[in-house]
Amino acid sequence: MPGYLIYFVDTDGHMYQPAQLLKCADDQEAIEKARQYIDGKDIQVWERNRLVARLPHRQ
């Protein structure tokens, strides 16, 4: 099962707190789980060095 990292990004595009590790079967599952962390924060989902998704807090 691949490991995905969720990064919390401020309005200037800087990561501002430690990444959260997610174990997910695929990209879609990682994106669905990452949505739970949005709560007013922009999020980026990465699998190794590949950007999977950018999730803005204004969805």
N, C-alpha and C positions, 0 to 999 in steps of 0.2 A: 504494500500500500504506500503510495508516494506521500512524502511530507511536503506540506505547503506552509509558507510563512505569510502572516498578515502583518502589514506595516501600517501604522497610523501616521497620517501625513497632515501637516498644517497647511494654511492657505498659501504659504510661500513654497510648498513642495518639499519641505524638510520633514524627515522622520523624527518624531519627538518622544517616543517611548519604546521600550523593548518590543520586539516582534513576538507574535503569538504563533506557536506551532500547531498546525492541524494535520491530522492523519486522515486522508480522504482517498476514496477509490479513483476519483477522476476530477477534472477541472470543474465540472458542474456542481458536484458535491461540495468542493472547496468554496465556490462562490456562494452557494446557498448558506453554508455555515458561516462564512465571513459576514454576511448581511446582518447577523445577530450582533456584531460588534460595532455597527455604524454609529448609533447613538450620538449624533452631532459631530462625528469625525469622518474625514475622508479616509478611505482605506485602499491599499494596494495588496493584491494577492499574487504571490510569487511561488513558482516551483523551481527551485535551484536558481539559475540565472535567467529564467524566462518569466516575463510579466504575463500573468494570466488575465487579470482584470483590474480596472480602476473603478472603485465604487464611491461616488460622491455622496456626501451625507444628505444632499437635497434631491432625493429620488422620488 
